[in-house]
Amino acid sequence: MTKADIINEIAKQTGLEKVKVTSVVNGFIIAVKDSLKKGNPVYLRGFGSFVVKKRAKKVARNISKGEKITIPAHNVATFKPSKAFKVKK
């Protein structure tokens, strides 16, 4: 599902104009990005959590050239779904 599909679905379910729904969805995305940039997690009860994890520096190989490269430590945004998403066996 794409962002456009999400906007269309929300507009259909709520009866709101697509322009307003687009504004709200874009605002949500910006709010999540800004929070993660500051290092603050975003918790959406019943949906999941957006958190920033630190990846350690590591040595990898460039397969095409066969040489070792160092990947510096960096932060990665991750999403952890809530228990509502877990499939019961």
N, C-alpha and C positions, 0 to 999 in steps of 0.2 A: 504494500500500500504506500503510495506516495503522499507528499504533503498536500498536493492538489486533491487527491482522493479523500484525505482526512477532512479537508475544508468542505468538499462537496457533501460528505456524509453528515458532518455537523450541521451544515446549512439545511439539509433535508430533514434531519431529526428535530431541529429547533425552530425552523421557519424563519431564521434570521437571514439577512442578505449576505451573500458571499463576501462582499467587501468588508463588512463588519467582522465576519468570522475570520477572514484572512488577517485582519488587524490583530485580533485576539490571539490567534495561533502564532503569528510573528512575535507578538509581545511576550508570549510564554517562552518561546525559544530564546529570545534575547535575555529574559530574566534568568533562565537556567544557565546560559552561557556566562553571564555576568557573575552569578553566584559561584560557579565553578572556577572562573578566573581568579576570584578572591580566595579560593581554597575552601569555600563553604559548600557542604553537601546539600542536595535538594531531596527532601523526603515527601513522597506523595502516598499517603496511607491508602492501602488497598490496591496500589499500582506498582510502586517500586521506588528505588533510590538511585539518584545520579550522584556519584562520588568521584573524587580525584584520587588516583593511586600513583605512587611514585615508582617508576621502573628503575632498577639499578643499572649502572654502567655494565656493559658486557662486550665480549669479543665475539664477532661473527665472521663468516666467510663470504666473500663475494664469489659466488659460484662461477660466473662467467670468466673472471680473471684469475681465480684461484688464490687470491690474496686475503689476508686477515684485515678486518676493519674493526674499529672500536666505535660502538654505539654509546654515546654519552647518556648519563642519567637524565631522565625526563619524566614529565607528568602525563598521565593518560586519563581521560574521562571515561568512566565505566557506568554501566547500568546494571543494577541488581533487581530482578523482578520480585514482587511480593509473593507470599505463600499462595495467594489466589491464582497465580499462574502455574503453579506446580501441578503436574499431571499425577493423579493417584492411580496406582496399579491395581 
